[in-house]
Amino acid sequence: MKRGILLFVLLFIVPFVNAVPTFNLFDGNVYCGADVQTGYSVYANAHNGADSFNETGGVSTAGEYFLIVGADNTYNVSFYVEGVLIQTIPYNESLININNDLVLADDHALCDSEPDDDPGNPDSPGNPSGDDPADAGSVNDTIVNDTEESSGDVWSQTVDGISINITEHTGEVIGFGGDYDLVIDNNSYAFSIYAVNSENVKIWIDDSEYVVSNGLNRELSVGNSIVLATYLDFKNDFAKLSFQSAGTRATAANAGVIPIFYLIFGSIIFLVGIFFLIRKLSANGPKFKKPSLKKDDSGDEGLLAGPKK
C-alpha cells in the first residue's frame, strides 16, 4: 500500500518537472587561416547576463578540440583560444553535437608565435574554479587590439553623431564622451558614452547602461546581437574604445516546445501509472464470498411441521 502511494506521488510530480538538463558537445579544429593549429589552450565561457561559468579544454596533436557545455537557451557561449575571444554563439537545447571550427586570421598575432606549453587559462573569465565575473554580464579577457601609440601620434576626437559600422570590421571611438550610432547588419542603434575617466566609462545603448573598465572588455546586448566593447586606453582626458560584433544573442524560440513535449509525455506516464495503481489496489483488497442464490431447504419442513425429532 505504501509503495502504491509513493508511486502515485512520483507520477503526479514528474509531468511538472520540465527543467531537464541538456548539454552541447562542441568539437572542431583550430585554424590560423587555412592551417590547422595544435597545442593551444581552449575554453568556453557560458553566460546569460546573470550567471557565468567556464568549460576548459585543449587542442590535440591533430588540431581538434572537444568541449561539453551544459546550459539552456538563455545562455550564449563564447570561445577563447589562448585567452583571445574568437566567437560567441547561442546555446541550442535542440542540438547535442555541434561542429564548430575556431578560426584565427592568418595574420593574427597568435599565428606568428608558438603556442603556450601550459594549457592554463587566463584569470577571467577562464578561471578553472568557475567563479563568476565580479560584474554580472561582463566578460574580461585579453585585449586583442594593438593599442601601442608612438609619442608623436595624436588622437583625433570622434565627432558626435558619427556612425560606427561594425558589421564586418571593428570600429573605434575616441573622445571624452558623446552621442553616436552603432550600425550592425544595416540596423542602427543610438548610443552614448559618458562619465569618462581613467578607470572606466559608461555606455548607454538599447535602454541599458554598461560600465566598461579600462583595459577590460564588456559584452553589450544590442537588439539581437552581442557587441564586445573594449576600453583600450586613456590619454589627454580622451578614452579610446573599440566595438566589435561577437555573434547573435540567444533567443527562446524553441523554449515553448520542450515543456509541452514533457507535459504530454508526463501525462501519459501519469495515466498509465494510475491504471496500474488501481489494478494493484483492487487485487489486494478484501475478498467477499458471493451469496448463493440456491435455496437451502435443509432442516426446513415448513412452519407447521413442529419441532424436529
Buried (B, 14 or more C-beta within 10 A) or exposed (E): EEEBEEBEEEBEEBBEEBEEEBEBEBBBBBBBEEEEBBBBBBBBBBBBBEEBBBBBBBBEEEBBBEBEBEBBBBBBBBBBBBBBBBBBBBBBBEEEEBEBBBBBEEEBEBBEEEBEEEBEBBEBBBBEEEEBBEBEBBBBBEBBEEEEEEEEEEBEEBEEEEEBBBEEEBBBBBBBBBEBEBBBEEEEBEBBBEEBEEEBBBBBBBEEEBBBBBBBBBBBBBBEBBBBBBBBBBEEEBBBBBBBBBBBBBEEEEEEEBEEEBEEEBEEBBEEBBEEBEEBEEEEEEEEEEEEEEEEEEEEEEEEEEEEE
